[in-house]
């Protein structure tokens, strides 16, 4: 099973939703939405969501509480019970730190991403281009900018989790976090 990290980075007036793997390679970019659009909607209307819904990928995306828990998209428990659920949330947060690191690296490499002042369609093109060049630099093992991982997001949880998503999350906890 492959686990992908998913998280949205907020820069200037646009939102870019990105997915990365454990090596900080950006595997998917969705850069076309205005800043007022909720993360969960961006994912729900993305091509990546459609592919996961069709079963095209055998993997799991990890996200924060701003997303709906689905069979293929794991989110933290909003109010975890002590023990397995708390350990699951800790493991998810630790794994999701990789996307935060990736965002830090890409912003460190490309200072323009800290405050683009261009038309929205041009900004989206710049974000995608930076993601491609970031991947090339990562593959070539170019020097990586020093990154401070940001604190965990303090988002309000989405309470529209799918029953199949909650069941899948419960199975993962049962098989991996009960000692």
N, C-alpha and C positions, 0 to 999 in steps of 0.2 A: 504494500500500500504506500502510495506517495502522499506526503502531506505538503500542502502549499500554504503559505502565509498570505493573508489578504488584509488589507487595511487601506484607508484613504488618507492621502496627504492633502492638506489644505494649504494652498499657496495663492497669493493675490486674489483675484475674483473668480477663479475657476477651481473646480475640484478634479483631481486626477486620481482615479482608483487604480491601484497597481497590485499585482500579485508577484511574489518572489519565491524562490526556492531556498533551501538551507545554505546555498553558496552565495546568496545575495544577487543571483541572476534574476532580472525582471522577466517574468514569463508571460505577463499580460498587462496591457495598459488600456484604460478606458478614459480618454481625455476629450470630453466633448460636452460636459454638463456645466450649467451655471452654478455658482457657489451656493445657491439657496436649496439645491436638490439634496434630499437625504441620501446617505450612503446606501441604505437598503434598497432604495428605488434605483439607484445607479446600477447596483449589481443585478437586481431583478430584471432590468431591461437590457442587460448586456448580452453579447454573443456568448460570453463564457458561461453565464447562467443557463442559456439555452442548451449549450453543449453538455453541461453537467446534467440537466434535466433529461436529456436524451440518452444518458449513460455513456457518452463518448469518452469520459475520463474515469479511471479507477483510482480515485484519490479523494482527499478531503481538504477543503479550504478551512482556514482558521480565521476567525474575525473577532471583533470586539462586541460589546453589548448593543451596538447600533445596528446590528444585522439580525435577521431572522435565522433561528437555528433550523437547519434542514438536514436531510440524511447525509449530504455531502458537504455541509457547511456548519462546522462546530463553533459554538459561541460559549462564553462562560455562563455558569449558573448565576442568576441575579442575586440570590441569597443562599449561598451554599451551606449545606449542613457540614458540621465538623467531620473530618475524616476524608473519605474518598472524594466527595465533591470539592472540598477545599484543595486537596492534592491535585485534582484534575484542573481546577482554575489556575493553580500555581504553575503547573506544567504548560498549560495553554499560554499563560502570560509570558513565561520564559521562552517558549517557542516563537511567540509573536514578536518578541523583542528583535528578531532577525529582520522583520520588515521595517521596524523603526530604525535599525542600523542601516538598512539599505536606503531609506529616505535620507538619513544623515549623510551617507556617502554621496548620494547623487546631488544633494544640495551643497555638499562640500566641494565636489568636483565642478559644479556648475552654479556659481554664485548668482547667476541671473535668475535662478528658480526661487530665490528668496524674495523677489519683488519684481516680477515682469510688468512692464508698462507698455503693452502692445495690445492689439485687437484680440478678442477672445479666440477666434479661429487660428490666428497666428500663434498665440500662446499654446494652444493644444498641439500644434505642429512642433513647437520648440520642446515641449515636455516629452513627446514621443521620440524626437531626435536625441534628446539627452538620455533617455532610457536606453536607446540603441547603443550610443557611445559608452554609456556606463557599463553595459554588458560586455562590450569589446574590451574595455579597460580591465574589467574583472577577470575575463577569460585570459587576458595577457598578463595578469598578475601585476598590473601597474600599481604604483604606490596608492594606497587608500587613505583618504582624509581621516584624521582622527575624529571620532564621533562620540558624543555623549548621548547615551540613550535617554530619551525623554520619559517622564513619568507616565504611568498607565493612564489612559483616557478615563475621565470621569463622566461617561456618557450615561444618559438615562436608558435603561434596558428597553428593547423592543419586546412587547408582550404578545406578539403575533406568531410565536414559534409554531412551526408545524408539528403535529403529533408524531409524525414519522421522524422528524429531526430530534425531538426530545427523546424518543425511544432509541435512536441511534446513539445519542450522547450518553444515555443511561447504560447502554451496552458497553460502550467504550470505558466508562467508569467502572462497571462491574468486572470487566475483563482485565483492566490495567491498573486500577487504583485501589482495589480492595486488597489489603494485605492480611 
